[in-house]
């Protein structure tokens, strides 16, 4: 199992905004469809993955 290096928002995203409110680094922005994750800010903490009600956010491992 690799180390979590970031996340990606998939097309399952319904734009509820739960991840926007949860991200401690404010790395998720409401630009685009699906939402935009700023890789340079994302620490891979996974809080957004846990809070997403439709499992639209996936972890990127390296």
mmCIF file of the N, C-alpha and C atoms, coordinates in Angstrom:
data_MODEL
# 
_entry.id   MODEL 
# 
loop_
_atom_site.group_PDB 
_atom_site.id 
_atom_site.type_symbol 
_atom_site.label_atom_id 
_atom_site.label_alt_id 
_atom_site.label_comp_id 
_atom_site.label_asym_id 
_atom_site.label_entity_id 
_atom_site.label_seq_id 
_atom_site.pdbx_PDB_ins_code 
_atom_site.Cartn_x 
_atom_site.Cartn_y 
_atom_site.Cartn_z 
_atom_site.occupancy 
_atom_site.B_iso_or_equiv 
_atom_site.pdbx_formal_charge 
_atom_site.auth_seq_id 
_atom_site.auth_comp_id 
_atom_site.auth_asym_id 
_atom_site.auth_atom_id 
_atom_site.pdbx_PDB_model_num 
ATOM 1   N N  . UNK A 1 1  ? 0.837   -1.172 0.000   1.00 0.00 ? 1  UNK A N  1 
ATOM 2   C CA . UNK A 1 1  ? 0.000   0.000  0.000   1.00 0.00 ? 1  UNK A CA 1 
ATOM 3   C C  . UNK A 1 1  ? 0.889   1.245  0.000   1.00 0.00 ? 1  UNK A C  1 
ATOM 4   N N  . UNK A 1 2  ? 0.577   2.205  -0.884  1.00 0.00 ? 2  UNK A N  1 
ATOM 5   C CA . UNK A 1 2  ? 1.397   3.397  -1.024  1.00 0.00 ? 2  UNK A CA 1 
ATOM 6   C C  . UNK A 1 2  ? 0.982   4.506  -0.077  1.00 0.00 ? 2  UNK A C  1 
ATOM 7   N N  . UNK A 1 3  ? 1.743   5.572  -0.152  1.00 0.00 ? 3  UNK A N  1 
ATOM 8   C CA . UNK A 1 3  ? 1.469   6.761  0.646   1.00 0.00 ? 3  UNK A CA 1 
ATOM 9   C C  . UNK A 1 3  ? 0.478   7.643  -0.107  1.00 0.00 ? 3  UNK A C  1 
ATOM 10  N N  . UNK A 1 4  ? -0.512  8.203  0.593   1.00 0.00 ? 4  UNK A N  1 
ATOM 11  C CA . UNK A 1 4  ? -1.485  9.085  -0.047  1.00 0.00 ? 4  UNK A CA 1 
ATOM 12  C C  . UNK A 1 4  ? -0.798  10.398 -0.392  1.00 0.00 ? 4  UNK A C  1 
ATOM 13  N N  . UNK A 1 5  ? -0.793  10.729 -1.677  1.00 0.00 ? 5  UNK A N  1 
ATOM 14  C CA . UNK A 1 5  ? -0.119  11.952 -2.113  1.00 0.00 ? 5  UNK A CA 1 
ATOM 15  C C  . UNK A 1 5  ? -1.093  13.035 -2.543  1.00 0.00 ? 5  UNK A C  1 
ATOM 16  N N  . UNK A 1 6  ? -2.371  12.720 -2.576  1.00 0.00 ? 6  UNK A N  1 
ATOM 17  C CA . UNK A 1 6  ? -3.372  13.697 -2.979  1.00 0.00 ? 6  UNK A CA 1 
ATOM 18  C C  . UNK A 1 6  ? -4.698  13.031 -3.239  1.00 0.00 ? 6  UNK A C  1 
ATOM 19  N N  . UNK A 1 7  ? -5.623  13.807 -3.790  1.00 0.00 ? 7  UNK A N  1 
ATOM 20  C CA . UNK A 1 7  ? -6.951  13.282 -4.102  1.00 0.00 ? 7  UNK A CA 1 
ATOM 21  C C  . UNK A 1 7  ? -7.401  13.800 -5.459  1.00 0.00 ? 7  UNK A C  1 
ATOM 22  N N  . UNK A 1 8  ? -8.388  13.124 -6.020  1.00 0.00 ? 8  UNK A N  1 
ATOM 23  C CA . UNK A 1 8  ? -9.001  13.553 -7.269  1.00 0.00 ? 8  UNK A CA 1 
ATOM 24  C C  . UNK A 1 8  ? -10.515 13.470 -7.103  1.00 0.00 ? 8  UNK A C  1 
ATOM 25  N N  . UNK A 1 9  ? -11.209 14.485 -7.602  1.00 0.00 ? 9  UNK A N  1 
ATOM 26  C CA . UNK A 1 9  ? -12.669 14.497 -7.567  1.00 0.00 ? 9  UNK A CA 1 
ATOM 27  C C  . UNK A 1 9  ? -13.154 13.895 -8.884  1.00 0.00 ? 9  UNK A C  1 
ATOM 28  N N  . UNK A 1 10 ? -13.955 12.839 -8.798  1.00 0.00 ? 10 UNK A N  1 
ATOM 29  C CA . UNK A 1 10 ? -14.433 12.149 -9.991  1.00 0.00 ? 10 UNK A CA 1 
ATOM 30  C C  . UNK A 1 10 ? -15.741 12.761 -10.497 1.00 0.00 ? 10 UNK A C  1 
ATOM 31  N N  . UNK A 1 11 ? -16.204 12.261 -11.612 1.00 0.00 ? 11 UNK A N  1 
ATOM 32  C CA . UNK A 1 11 ? -17.444 12.769 -12.209 1.00 0.00 ? 11 UNK A CA 1 
ATOM 33  C C  . UNK A 1 11 ? -18.684 12.377 -11.412 1.00 0.00 ? 11 UNK A C  1 
ATOM 34  N N  . UNK A 1 12 ? -18.535 11.544 -10.380 1.00 0.00 ? 12 UNK A N  1 
ATOM 35  C CA . UNK A 1 12 ? -19.661 11.225 -9.491  1.00 0.00 ? 12 UNK A CA 1 
ATOM 36  C C  . UNK A 1 12 ? -20.024 12.425 -8.613  1.00 0.00 ? 12 UNK A C  1 
ATOM 37  N N  . UNK A 1 13 ? -19.165 13.436 -8.565  1.00 0.00 ? 13 UNK A N  1 
ATOM 38  C CA . UNK A 1 13 ? -19.390 14.621 -7.733  1.00 0.00 ? 13 UNK A CA 1 
ATOM 39  C C  . UNK A 1 13 ? -20.715 15.296 -8.100  1.00 0.00 ? 13 UNK A C  1 
ATOM 40  N N  . UNK A 1 14 ? -21.508 15.599 -7.065  1.00 0.00 ? 14 UNK A N  1 
ATOM 41  C CA . UNK A 1 14 ? -22.782 16.279 -7.270  1.00 0.00 ? 14 UNK A CA 1 
ATOM 42  C C  . UNK A 1 14 ? -22.725 17.733 -6.818  1.00 0.00 ? 14 UNK A C  1 
ATOM 43  N N  . UNK A 1 15 ? -21.538 18.196 -6.422  1.00 0.00 ? 15 UNK A N  1 
ATOM 44  C CA . UNK A 1 15 ? -21.359 19.597 -6.059  1.00 0.00 ? 15 UNK A CA 1 
ATOM 45  C C  . UNK A 1 15 ? -21.983 20.006 -4.744  1.00 0.00 ? 15 UNK A C  1 
ATOM 46  N N  . UNK A 1 16 ? -22.094 19.101 -3.788  1.00 0.00 ? 16 UNK A N  1 
ATOM 47  C CA . UNK A 1 16 ? -22.737 19.437 -2.509  1.00 0.00 ? 16 UNK A CA 1 
ATOM 48  C C  . UNK A 1 16 ? -21.905 20.390 -1.663  1.00 0.00 ? 16 UNK A C  1 
ATOM 49  N N  . UNK A 1 17 ? -20.590 20.377 -1.852  1.00 0.00 ? 17 UNK A N  1 
ATOM 50  C CA . UNK A 1 17 ? -19.716 21.295 -1.129  1.00 0.00 ? 17 UNK A CA 1 
ATOM 51  C C  . UNK A 1 17 ? -19.214 20.802 0.211   1.00 0.00 ? 17 UNK A C  1 
ATOM 52  N N  . UNK A 1 18 ? -19.549 19.588 0.609   1.00 0.00 ? 18 UNK A N  1 
ATOM 53  C CA . UNK A 1 18 ? -19.094 19.063 1.899   1.00 0.00 ? 18 UNK A CA 1 
ATOM 54  C C  . UNK A 1 18 ? -17.566 19.058 1.988   1.00 0.00 ? 18 UNK A C  1 
ATOM 55  N N  . UNK A 1 19 ? -16.913 18.707 0.916   1.00 0.00 ? 19 UNK A N  1 
ATOM 56  C CA . UNK A 1 19 ? -15.447 18.661 0.919   1.00 0.00 ? 19 UNK A CA 1 
ATOM 57  C C  . UNK A 1 19 ? -14.835 20.055 1.031   1.00 0.00 ? 19 UNK A C  1 
ATOM 58  N N  . UNK A 1 20 ? -15.482 21.035 0.423   1.00 0.00 ? 20 UNK A N  1 
ATOM 59  C CA . UNK A 1 20 ? -14.987 22.411 0.493   1.00 0.00 ? 20 UNK A CA 1 
ATOM 60  C C  . UNK A 1 20 ? -14.925 22.886 1.937   1.00 0.00 ? 20 UNK A C  1 
ATOM 61  N N  . UNK A 1 21 ? -15.942 22.547 2.700   1.00 0.00 ? 21 UNK A N  1 
ATOM 62  C CA . UNK A 1 21 ? -16.026 22.972 4.092   1.00 0.00 ? 21 UNK A CA 1 
ATOM 63  C C  . UNK A 1 21 ? -15.108 22.170 5.008   1.00 0.00 ? 21 UNK A C  1 
ATOM 64  N N  . UNK A 1 22 ? -14.747 20.972 4.592   1.00 0.00 ? 22 UNK A N  1 
ATOM 65  C CA . UNK A 1 22 ? -13.955 20.073 5.419   1.00 0.00 ? 22 UNK A CA 1 
ATOM 66  C C  . UNK A 1 22 ? -12.447 20.217 5.221   1.00 0.00 ? 22 UNK A C  1 
ATOM 67  N N  . UNK A 1 23 ? -12.017 20.567 4.039   1.00 0.00 ? 23 UNK A N  1 
ATOM 68  C CA . UNK A 1 23 ? -10.585 20.586 3.727   1.00 0.00 ? 23 UNK A CA 1 
ATOM 69  C C  . UNK A 1 23 ? -9.833  21.610 4.592   1.00 0.00 ? 23 UNK A C  1 
ATOM 70  N N  . UNK A 1 24 ? -8.903  21.140 5.438   1.00 0.00 ? 24 UNK A N  1 
ATOM 71  C CA . UNK A 1 24 ? -8.171  22.049 6.312   1.00 0.00 ? 24 UNK A CA 1 
ATOM 72  C C  . UNK A 1 24 ? -7.188  22.948 5.565   1.00 0.00 ? 24 UNK A C  1 
ATOM 73  N N  . UNK A 1 25 ? -6.794  22.536 4.373   1.00 0.00 ? 25 UNK A N  1 
ATOM 74  C CA . UNK A 1 25 ? -5.836  23.303 3.579   1.00 0.00 ? 25 UNK A CA 1 
ATOM 75  C C  . UNK A 1 25 ? -6.501  24.195 2.531   1.00 0.00 ? 25 UNK A C  1 
ATOM 76  N N  . UNK A 1 26 ? -7.837  24.100 2.448   1.00 0.00 ? 26 UNK A N  1 
ATOM 77  C CA . UNK A 1 26 ? -8.602  24.834 1.430   1.00 0.00 ? 26 UNK A CA 1 
ATOM 78  C C  . UNK A 1 26 ? -8.078  24.547 0.010   1.00 0.00 ? 26 UNK A C  1 
ATOM 79  N N  . UNK A 1 27 ? -7.795  23.276 -0.205  1.00 0.00 ? 27 UNK A N  1 
ATOM 80  C CA . UNK A 1 27 ? -7.228  22.845 -1.481  1.00 0.00 ? 27 UNK A CA 1 
ATOM 81  C C  . UNK A 1 27 ? -8.277  22.525 -2.533  1.00 0.00 ? 27 UNK A C  1 
ATOM 82  N N  . UNK A 1 28 ? -9.554  22.496 -2.151  1.00 0.00 ? 28 UNK A N  1 
ATOM 83  C CA . UNK A 1 28 ? -10.624 22.181 -3.091  1.00 0.00 ? 28 UNK A CA 1 
ATOM 84  C C  . UNK A 1 28 ? -11.379 23.459 -3.406  1.00 0.00 ? 28 UNK A C  1 
ATOM 85  N N  . UNK A 1 29 ? -11.523 23.722 -4.691  1.00 0.00 ? 29 UNK A N  1 
ATOM 86  C CA . UNK A 1 29 ? -12.156 24.962 -5.135  1.00 0.00 ? 29 UNK A CA 1 
ATOM 87  C C  . UNK A 1 29 ? -13.392 24.663 -5.976  1.00 0.00 ? 29 UNK A C  1 
ATOM 88  N N  . UNK A 1 30 ? -14.389 25.552 -5.912  1.00 0.00 ? 30 UNK A N  1 
ATOM 89  C CA . UNK A 1 30 ? -15.627 25.328 -6.654  1.00 0.00 ? 30 UNK A CA 1 
ATOM 90  C C  . UNK A 1 30 ? -15.540 25.769 -8.111  1.00 0.00 ? 30 UNK A C  1 
ATOM 91  N N  . UNK A 1 31 ? -14.408 25.481 -8.744  1.00 0.00 ? 31 UNK A N  1 
ATOM 92  C CA . UNK A 1 31 ? -14.211 25.840 -10.145 1.00 0.00 ? 31 UNK A CA 1 
ATOM 93  C C  . UNK A 1 31 ? -14.171 24.560 -10.970 1.00 0.00 ? 31 UNK A C  1 
ATOM 94  N N  . UNK A 1 32 ? -15.033 24.479 -11.942 1.00 0.00 ? 32 UNK A N  1 
ATOM 95  C CA . UNK A 1 32 ? -15.027 23.311 -12.806 1.00 0.00 ? 32 UNK A CA 1 
ATOM 96  C C  . UNK A 1 32 ? -16.075 22.294 -12.408 1.00 0.00 ? 32 UNK A C  1 
ATOM 97  N N  . UNK A 1 33 ? -16.190 21.299 -13.217 1.00 0.00 ? 33 UNK A N  1 
ATOM 98  C CA . UNK A 1 33 ? -17.122 20.214 -12.997 1.00 0.00 ? 33 UNK A CA 1 
ATOM 99  C C  . UNK A 1 33 ? -16.411 18.923 -13.369 1.00 0.00 ? 33 UNK A C  1 
ATOM 100 N N  . UNK A 1 34 ? -15.910 18.159 -12.458 1.00 0.00 ? 34 UNK A N  1 
ATOM 101 C CA . UNK A 1 34 ? -16.102 18.256 -11.022 1.00 0.00 ? 34 UNK A CA 1 
ATOM 102 C C  . UNK A 1 34 ? -15.250 19.367 -10.389 1.00 0.00 ? 34 UNK A C  1 
ATOM 103 N N  . UNK A 1 35 ? -15.324 19.473 -9.076  1.00 0.00 ? 35 UNK A N  1 
ATOM 104 C CA . UNK A 1 35 ? -14.581 20.490 -8.339  1.00 0.00 ? 35 UNK A CA 1 
ATOM 105 C C  . UNK A 1 35 ? -13.081 20.341 -8.586  1.00 0.00 ? 35 UNK A C  1 
ATOM 106 N N  . UNK A 1 36 ? -12.358 21.417 -8.399  1.00 0.00 ? 36 UNK A N  1 
ATOM 107 C CA . UNK A 1 36 ? -10.923 21.457 -8.662  1.00 0.00 ? 36 UNK A CA 1 
ATOM 108 C C  . UNK A 1 36 ? -10.135 21.240 -7.378  1.00 0.00 ? 36 UNK A C  1 
ATOM 109 N N  . UNK A 1 37 ? -9.159  20.335 -7.414  1.00 0.00 ? 37 UNK A N  1 
ATOM 110 C CA . UNK A 1 37 ? -8.254  20.125 -6.291  1.00 0.00 ? 37 UNK A CA 1 
ATOM 111 C C  . UNK A 1 37 ? -6.913  20.748 -6.666  1.00 0.00 ? 37 UNK A C  1 
ATOM 112 N N  . UNK A 1 38 ? -6.442  21.665 -5.835  1.00 0.00 ? 38 UNK A N  1 
ATOM 113 C CA . UNK A 1 38 ? -5.142  22.284 -6.060  1.00 0.00 ? 38 UNK A CA 1 
ATOM 114 C C  . UNK A 1 38 ? -4.073  21.374 -5.454  1.00 0.00 ? 38 UNK A C  1 
ATOM 115 N N  . UNK A 1 39 ? -3.370  20.671 -6.333  1.00 0.00 ? 39 UNK A N  1 
ATOM 116 C CA . UNK A 1 39 ? -2.387  19.685 -5.887  1.00 0.00 ? 39 UNK A CA 1 
ATOM 117 C C  . UNK A 1 39 ? -1.311  20.280 -4.993  1.00 0.00 ? 39 UNK A C  1 
ATOM 118 N N  . UNK A 1 40 ? -0.948  21.526 -5.252  1.00 0.00 ? 40 UNK A N  1 
ATOM 119 C CA . UNK A 1 40 ? 0.119   22.155 -4.472  1.00 0.00 ? 40 UNK A CA 1 
ATOM 120 C C  . UNK A 1 40 ? -0.298  22.450 -3.031  1.00 0.00 ? 40 UNK A C  1 
ATOM 121 N N  . UNK A 1 41 ? -1.600  22.447 -2.760  1.00 0.00 ? 41 UNK A N  1 
ATOM 122 C CA . UNK A 1 41 ? -2.096  22.686 -1.406  1.00 0.00 ? 41 UNK A CA 1 
ATOM 123 C C  . UNK A 1 41 ? -2.546  21.409 -0.699  1.00 0.00 ? 41 UNK A C  1 
ATOM 124 N N  . UNK A 1 42 ? -2.950  20.411 -1.470  1.00 0.00 ? 42 UNK A N  1 
ATOM 125 C CA . UNK A 1 42 ? -3.472  19.169 -0.901  1.00 0.00 ? 42 UNK A CA 1 
ATOM 126 C C  . UNK A 1 42 ? -2.359  18.390 -0.202  1.00 0.00 ? 42 UNK A C  1 
ATOM 127 N N  . UNK A 1 43 ? -2.618  18.021 1.067   1.00 0.00 ? 43 UNK A N  1 
ATOM 128 C CA . UNK A 1 43 ? -1.646  17.240 1.832   1.00 0.00 ? 43 UNK A CA 1 
ATOM 129 C C  . UNK A 1 43 ? -1.992  15.753 1.870   1.00 0.00 ? 43 UNK A C  1 
ATOM 130 N N  . UNK A 1 44 ? -3.123  15.384 1.255   1.00 0.00 ? 44 UNK A N  1 
ATOM 131 C CA . UNK A 1 44 ? -3.525  13.983 1.232   1.00 0.00 ? 44 UNK A CA 1 
ATOM 132 C C  . UNK A 1 44 ? -4.053  13.481 2.561   1.00 0.00 ? 44 UNK A C  1 
ATOM 133 N N  . UNK A 1 45 ? -4.609  14.380 3.378   1.00 0.00 ? 45 UNK A N  1 
ATOM 134 C CA . UNK A 1 45 ? -5.105  13.991 4.705   1.00 0.00 ? 45 UNK A CA 1 
ATOM 135 C C  . UNK A 1 45 ? -6.313  13.054 4.617   1.00 0.00 ? 45 UNK A C  1 
ATOM 136 N N  . UNK A 1 46 ? -7.081  13.136 3.528   1.00 0.00 ? 46 UNK A N  1 
ATOM 137 C CA . UNK A 1 46 ? -8.218  12.243 3.333   1.00 0.00 ? 46 UNK A CA 1 
ATOM 138 C C  . UNK A 1 46 ? -9.517  12.669 3.990   1.00 0.00 ? 46 UNK A C  1 
ATOM 139 N N  . UNK A 1 47 ? -9.539  13.832 4.629   1.00 0.00 ? 47 UNK A N  1 
ATOM 140 C CA . UNK A 1 47 ? -10.766 14.277 5.288   1.00 0.00 ? 47 UNK A CA 1 
ATOM 141 C C  . UNK A 1 47 ? -11.900 14.450 4.283   1.00 0.00 ? 47 UNK A C  1 
ATOM 142 N N  . UNK A 1 48 ? -11.596 14.931 3.097   1.00 0.00 ? 48 UNK A N  1 
ATOM 143 C CA . UNK A 1 48 ? -12.617 15.114 2.065   1.00 0.00 ? 48 UNK A CA 1 
ATOM 144 C C  . UNK A 1 48 ? -13.175 13.777 1.591   1.00 0.00 ? 48 UNK A C  1 
ATOM 145 N N  . UNK A 1 49 ? -12.323 12.769 1.531   1.00 0.00 ? 49 UNK A N  1 
ATOM 146 C CA . UNK A 1 49 ? -12.754 11.430 1.118   1.00 0.00 ? 49 UNK A CA 1 
ATOM 147 C C  . UNK A 1 49 ? -13.784 10.892 2.110   1.00 0.00 ? 49 UNK A C  1 
ATOM 148 N N  . UNK A 1 50 ? -13.514 11.098 3.386   1.00 0.00 ? 50 UNK A N  1 
ATOM 149 C CA . UNK A 1 50 ? -14.399 10.599 4.437   1.00 0.00 ? 50 UNK A CA 1 
ATOM 150 C C  . UNK A 1 50 ? -15.754 11.291 4.451   1.00 0.00 ? 50 UNK A C  1 
ATOM 151 N N  . UNK A 1 51 ? -15.792 12.594 4.123   1.00 0.00 ? 51 UNK A N  1 
ATOM 152 C CA . UNK A 1 51 ? -17.030 13.363 4.251   1.00 0.00 ? 51 UNK A CA 1 
ATOM 153 C C  . UNK A 1 51 ? -17.906 13.315 2.993   1.00 0.00 ? 51 UNK A C  1 
ATOM 154 N N  . UNK A 1 52 ? -17.380 12.908 1.872   1.00 0.00 ? 52 UNK A N  1 
ATOM 155 C CA . UNK A 1 52 ? -18.145 12.908 0.620   1.00 0.00 ? 52 UNK A CA 1 
ATOM 156 C C  . UNK A 1 52 ? -19.288 11.892 0.672   1.00 0.00 ? 52 UNK A C  1 
ATOM 157 N N  . UNK A 1 53 ? -20.537 12.357 0.538   1.00 0.00 ? 53 UNK A N  1 
ATOM 158 C CA . UNK A 1 53 ? -21.685 11.455 0.664   1.00 0.00 ? 53 UNK A CA 1 
ATOM 159 C C  . UNK A 1 53 ? -21.887 10.521 -0.530  1.00 0.00 ? 53 UNK A C  1 
ATOM 160 N N  . UNK A 1 54 ? -21.229 10.802 -1.654  1.00 0.00 ? 54 UNK A N  1 
ATOM 161 C CA . UNK A 1 54 ? -21.416 9.955  -2.840  1.00 0.00 ? 54 UNK A CA 1 
ATOM 162 C C  . UNK A 1 54 ? -20.116 9.264  -3.270  1.00 0.00 ? 54 UNK A C  1 
ATOM 163 N N  . UNK A 1 55 ? -19.112 9.283  -2.399  1.00 0.00 ? 55 UNK A N  1 
ATOM 164 C CA . UNK A 1 55 ? -17.814 8.640  -2.674  1.00 0.00 ? 55 UNK A CA 1 
ATOM 165 C C  . UNK A 1 55 ? -17.208 9.102  -3.999  1.00 0.00 ? 55 UNK A C  1 
ATOM 166 N N  . UNK A 1 56 ? -17.260 10.409 -4.222  1.00 0.00 ? 56 UNK A N  1 
ATOM 167 C CA . UNK A 1 56 ? -16.772 10.966 -5.488  1.00 0.00 ? 56 UNK A CA 1 
ATOM 168 C C  . UNK A 1 56 ? -15.302 11.372 -5.428  1.00 0.00 ? 56 UNK A C  1 
ATOM 169 N N  . UNK A 1 57 ? -14.685 11.270 -4.267  1.00 0.00 ? 57 UNK A N  1 
ATOM 170 C CA . UNK A 1 57 ? -13.282 11.675 -4.126  1.00 0.00 ? 57 UNK A CA 1 
ATOM 171 C C  . UNK A 1 57 ? -12.436 10.446 -3.882  1.00 0.00 ? 57 UNK A C  1 
ATOM 172 N N  . UNK A 1 58 ? -11.394 10.304 -4.686  1.00 0.00 ? 58 UNK A N  1 
ATOM 173 C CA . UNK A 1 58 ? -10.520 9.140  -4.587  1.00 0.00 ? 58 UNK A CA 1 
ATOM 174 C C  . UNK A 1 58 ? -9.110  9.562  -4.221  1.00 0.00 ? 58 UNK A C  1 
ATOM 175 N N  . UNK A 1 59 ? -8.465  8.741  -3.424  1.00 0.00 ? 59 UNK A N  1 
ATOM 176 C CA . UNK A 1 59 ? -7.093  9.014  -3.020  1.00 0.00 ? 59 UNK A CA 1 
ATOM 177 C C  . UNK A 1 59 ? -6.124  8.637  -4.133  1.00 0.00 ? 59 UNK A C  1 
ATOM 178 N N  . UNK A 1 60 ? -5.072  9.415  -4.262  1.00 0.00 ? 60 UNK A N  1 
ATOM 179 C CA . UNK A 1 60 ? -3.982  9.129  -5.189  1.00 0.00 ? 60 UNK A CA 1 
ATOM 180 C C  . UNK A 1 60 ? -2.830  8.622  -4.332  1.00 0.00 ? 60 UNK A C  1 
ATOM 181 N N  . UNK A 1 61 ? -2.319  7.448  -4.646  1.00 0.00 ? 61 UNK A N  1 
ATOM 182 C CA . UNK A 1 61 ? -1.205  6.900  -3.880  1.00 0.00 ? 61 UNK A CA 1 
ATOM 183 C C  . UNK A 1 61 ? 0.050   6.850  -4.733  1.00 0.00 ? 61 UNK A C  1 
ATOM 184 N N  . UNK A 1 62 ? 1.164   6.984  -4.044  1.00 0.00 ? 62 UNK A N  1 
ATOM 185 C CA . UNK A 1 62 ? 2.448   6.921  -4.766  1.00 0.00 ? 62 UNK A CA 1 
ATOM 186 C C  . UNK A 1 62 ? 3.356   5.906  -4.103  1.00 0.00 ? 62 UNK A C  1 
# 
